[in-house]
């Protein structure tokens, strides 16, 4: 049975036997910034304190974590918050899976984003798991890519709906044509035994429905805009692997994760299935709802602005306070992992304030 990628991902991740619904703890399969260290929670707590002040210290301060995993981030925020702030916090975990055992009763657990939020809306590595469609360019124009969830076999499907075509036109500019590049390689004296078949495949949109693949992020835009629309006053923050219009991946990013390793994206519920996020498109969709300017920066810049110090502690501290030196060294190592551009530091941070004057890059 051939399905659109969006439908196959929905079933693989959120169906009755889906990875996030019936599978093991996601942390056993992939490592996120939330799992890496308490540094992220500490930075977000500083953000929350600044937001609380900007909101006038309301009697109830919502913290809604969409795609909350097993509630790890909300637990950490509650643990690090001071008593006065903790007493006003109303943490909500949004997940389709059943409520975990031993989750503190103070943390609400629900399958949908609350209708009215005053406070902080978090989406750390949620949007990359919002199902999307995949398309390929052919001589007849853009076509959806269909996939058999049992075998992973793909085939070209129907032409794109107008809304998806409009999204691609605005947000995913075409990559350089492959066939002219190959012909240029040949004319320059290059040789390869399969070059003829490469030219044919490139001119035909790719063998087996391949070629230049694109990922249509319209579903992510809609999901983010809907979530931001639930925020009456406060700040929405999305943190995810992503890309921008001028540097879209040439062949897409759909992949899988199982047991801590990157694997082909199996669609049987046995692994995480993810794709990077078109963060500028998501930001634009949120801006239309929030009616406020957004901020989009690298995770490195975000954590630095929120007080994360990745510098090594002075060696003199080792002589005066060996235990303190080891703690400081561990903290610096954690920050280094979170800001490494080849790893978790490759995340982008998108802040969208709603009805509150707040510059997130100067929050301390």
C-alpha positions in Angstrom: 0.0 0.0 0.0 1.5 3.3 -1.1 1.0 6.3 1.1 2.0 10.0 1.1 5.0 10.5 3.3 2.9 12.7 5.6 0.4 9.9 6.2 3.1 7.3 6.6 5.0 9.4 9.2 1.7 10.1 11.1 1.1 6.4 11.4 4.7 5.5 12.2 5.0 8.1 15.0 1.5 8.5 16.3 -0.6 5.6 15.2 -1.7 2.8 17.7 1.7 1.2 17.4 3.6 4.4 16.7 7.0 5.2 18.0 5.9 8.0 20.4 2.7 6.3 21.4 3.5 2.6 22.0 7.3 2.6 21.9 10.0 2.8 24.6 11.2 6.0 26.2 12.4 8.2 23.3 15.5 9.1 25.3 16.7 5.5 24.7 16.8 6.1 21.0 18.2 9.7 20.5 19.9 12.4 22.5 18.5 15.9 22.7 19.6 19.1 24.3 17.1 18.4 27.1 18.8 15.0 27.9 22.3 16.3 27.5 22.6 18.3 30.8 20.8 20.6 33.2 22.5 23.6 31.5 19.6 23.9 29.0 17.0 24.0 31.9 19.1 26.6 33.7 19.1 28.8 30.7 15.4 28.4 30.1 14.8 29.2 33.7 16.6 32.5 33.3 14.3 33.1 30.3 11.3 32.2 32.3 12.3 34.6 35.1 12.7 37.4 32.7 9.3 36.6 31.1 7.7 36.5 34.5 8.9 40.0 35.2 7.7 41.3 31.9 4.3 39.8 32.5 4.1 41.4 35.9 4.5 38.2 38.0 1.1 36.8 37.4 -0.6 34.5 40.0 -0.5 31.7 37.5 2.5 31.3 35.1 2.0 28.6 32.5 4.9 26.6 31.1 3.7 24.4 28.3 6.1 21.9 26.7 4.9 20.5 23.4 6.5 17.2 22.5 7.5 16.8 26.2 9.0 13.3 25.9 8.6 11.9 29.5 8.4 15.4 31.1 12.2 15.7 31.7 12.4 19.4 30.9 9.4 20.3 33.1 10.8 18.3 36.0 14.2 20.1 35.7 12.5 23.6 35.5 10.5 22.9 38.6 13.5 21.5 40.5 15.6 24.6 39.7 12.9 27.3 40.2 12.9 29.2 43.5 10.1 28.5 45.9 8.1 31.6 45.1 8.2 31.0 41.4 7.6 27.3 41.7 4.4 28.0 43.7 3.0 29.9 40.7 4.2 27.6 37.9 1.6 25.6 36.1 3.6 23.1 34.0 1.8 21.3 31.2 3.3 18.4 29.2 1.7 17.9 25.7 2.2 14.4 24.4 0.1 11.7 22.7 1.6 8.9 24.7 0.1 7.8 28.1 1.2 9.7 31.2 4.4 8.2 32.5 4.5 6.5 35.9 5.9 8.6 38.7 5.5 11.9 37.0 4.9 14.5 39.7 1.2 15.3 40.1 1.9 19.0 39.7 2.7 18.4 36.0 -0.4 18.3 33.9 -0.4 15.8 31.0 -2.6 16.2 28.0 -2.6 15.3 24.3 -3.4 18.8 23.0 -2.0 22.3 23.5 -4.2 24.2 26.1 -6.6 26.7 24.6 -5.4 29.6 26.7 -1.8 30.2 27.8 -0.2 33.0 29.8 3.5 32.3 30.1 6.0 30.2 28.2 5.2 27.9 25.3 8.1 25.5 24.6 8.7 23.2 21.5 12.1 21.6 21.8 12.6 19.2 19.0 8.8 18.9 18.4 8.5 20.4 14.9 10.9 17.9 13.3 8.5 15.2 14.2 5.4 16.9 12.7 4.7 14.7 9.6 5.3 16.3 6.2 5.1 15.4 2.5 8.1 14.8 0.3 8.1 15.8 -3.4 10.4 15.3 -6.4 10.7 17.3 -9.5 10.0 15.6 -12.9 9.8 16.9 -16.5 6.1 17.2 -15.8 6.6 19.3 -12.7 6.5 18.6 -9.0 5.1 15.2 -7.9 4.4 13.8 -4.5 6.6 10.9 -3.4 4.6 7.9 -2.2 6.1 5.3 0.1 5.2 1.8 1.1 5.4 1.8 4.9 6.1 -2.0 4.9 9.0 -2.0 2.5 10.2 1.6 2.2 9.8 1.4 -1.6 9.0 4.7 -3.2 7.1 5.8 -6.3 6.0 9.0 -7.9 2.5 10.1 -7.0 0.1 12.8 -8.3 0.9 16.4 -8.9 1.2 18.7 -5.9 -1.9 20.5 -4.6 -1.8 24.3 -5.3 -1.1 25.2 -1.6 2.0 22.9 -1.6 3.2 24.3 -4.9 2.8 27.8 -3.5 4.8 26.9 -0.4 7.6 25.5 -2.5 7.7 28.5 -4.8 8.1 30.8 -1.8 10.2 28.8 0.6 12.3 26.2 -1.3 14.1 27.7 -4.3 15.2 25.2 -6.9 18.6 23.7 -6.7 20.9 23.9 -9.7 19.9 21.4 -12.4 21.8 18.2 -12.0 22.2 17.2 -15.7 24.0 20.4 -16.8 26.4 20.0 -13.9 27.2 16.4 -14.9 27.6 17.4 -18.6 30.0 20.2 -17.5 32.0 17.5 -15.6 32.2 15.4 -18.7 33.2 18.2 -21.0 35.9 19.1 -18.6 37.4 15.7 -19.0 35.8 13.9 -16.2 34.9 10.2 -16.6 32.8 7.7 -14.8 31.5 4.3 -16.0 27.9 5.3 -14.9 28.0 8.9 -16.1 25.5 8.2 -18.9 23.0 6.7 -16.6 23.5 9.7 -14.2 22.6 12.1 -17.0 19.5 10.2 -17.9 18.4 10.0 -14.3 19.0 13.7 -13.7 17.1 14.8 -16.8 14.2 12.4 -15.9 13.9 13.7 -12.3 15.8 10.8 -10.8 15.7 7.1 -11.1 12.9 5.5 -9.2 11.3 8.8 -8.4 14.5 10.2 -6.8 16.3 13.3 -8.1 16.1 16.6 -6.2 13.8 15.8 -3.3 12.2 18.5 -1.2 10.3 18.4 2.0 7.1 20.5 2.1 7.0 22.3 5.5 3.5 23.7 5.3 2.2 21.3 7.9 4.9 22.5 10.4 3.9 26.1 9.7 0.3 25.3 10.4 1.1 23.4 13.6 3.3 26.2 14.9 0.8 28.9 14.0 -1.9 27.0 15.8 0.2 26.6 18.9 1.2 30.2 19.0 -2.4 31.2 18.6 -3.1 29.6 22.0 -0.8 32.0 23.6 -2.7 35.0 25.1 0.4 36.7 26.5 3.9 35.4 26.8 6.6 33.9 24.7 6.7 31.0 22.3 10.1 29.2 21.8 10.9 26.6 19.2 14.3 24.8 19.3 15.1 22.4 16.5 17.4 21.3 13.8 16.6 23.5 10.8 17.6 25.3 7.7 16.9 28.6 5.9 15.7 29.5 2.4 19.2 30.3 1.0 20.7 27.0 2.2 18.0 24.3 1.9 19.4 20.7 1.8 19.7 19.5 -1.8 18.2 16.1 -1.3 16.1 16.4 1.9 16.8 15.3 5.5 14.3 12.6 6.3 16.0 10.0 8.5 15.5 7.7 11.5 17.0 7.1 14.9 17.0 3.8 16.8 19.0 2.8 19.9 21.2 6.0 19.7 22.1 5.5 16.1 21.0 7.1 12.9 19.2 4.6 10.7 17.1 4.5 7.5 13.6 5.9 8.3 11.6 2.7 8.9 7.9 3.4 9.0 6.8 0.5 11.2 6.9 2.3 14.5 10.3 0.9 15.5 12.2 4.1 15.2 12.0 7.9 15.3 11.3 9.4 11.9 12.4 13.0 11.6 13.2 15.8 9.1 14.8 19.2 9.7 12.6 22.2 9.9 12.3 25.2 7.5 12.7 27.6 10.4 12.2 30.8 8.5 8.9 29.6 7.1 7.8 28.5 10.5 8.8 31.9 11.9 6.8 33.7 9.3 3.7 31.6 10.0 4.0 32.4 13.7 4.6 36.1 13.1 1.3 36.4 11.3 -0.5 35.0 14.4 1.6 36.7 17.1 1.7 40.1 15.2 5.1 40.7 16.9 8.7 40.5 15.5 10.5 37.2 16.0 14.1 36.4 16.8 15.9 33.6 15.1 19.5 32.7 16.1 21.8 29.7 16.5 21.7 27.7 19.7 25.2 28.9 20.5 24.1 32.6 20.4 21.0 31.8 22.4 22.8 30.0 25.2 25.4 32.7 25.4 22.7 35.3 25.7 21.1 33.3 28.5 24.3 33.1 30.5 25.8 29.7 29.5 29.6 30.0 29.9 31.5 27.4 28.0 35.0 28.7 29.1 37.3 26.4 31.0 37.6 27.2 34.7 40.9 28.7 35.8 43.5 26.2 36.8 44.1 28.0 40.1 40.6 26.9 41.2 41.8 23.3 41.1 44.3 24.0 43.9 41.9 26.1 46.0 38.7 24.1 45.5 39.2 20.7 43.7 35.6 19.7 43.9 34.4 23.1 42.6 36.9 22.9 39.8 35.5 19.5 38.7 32.0 20.9 38.8 32.9 23.9 36.7 34.8 21.7 34.3 31.8 19.4 33.9 29.5 22.4 33.3 31.9 23.8 30.6 31.9 20.4 28.9 28.1 20.4 28.9 28.0 23.8 27.3 30.6 22.8 24.7 28.3 19.8 23.7 25.2 22.0 23.5 27.0 24.6 21.4 29.0 22.3 19.0 27.7 23.3 15.5 28.4 19.7 14.3 26.0 18.3 17.0 23.3 19.8 19.3 24.7 23.3 18.6 23.3 22.9 15.1 19.9 23.8 16.5 18.1 27.1 15.7 16.1 29.0 18.3 13.0 30.8 17.3 11.4 33.2 19.9 8.0 34.7 19.2 6.6 37.1 21.9 2.9 37.6 22.1 1.5 40.8 23.8 4.6 41.4 25.9 7.7 43.6 25.3 10.7 41.2 25.7 14.0 41.0 24.0 15.0 37.3 24.6 18.7 38.0 23.7 19.2 40.3 26.7 17.3 38.2 29.2 19.5 37.3 32.1 
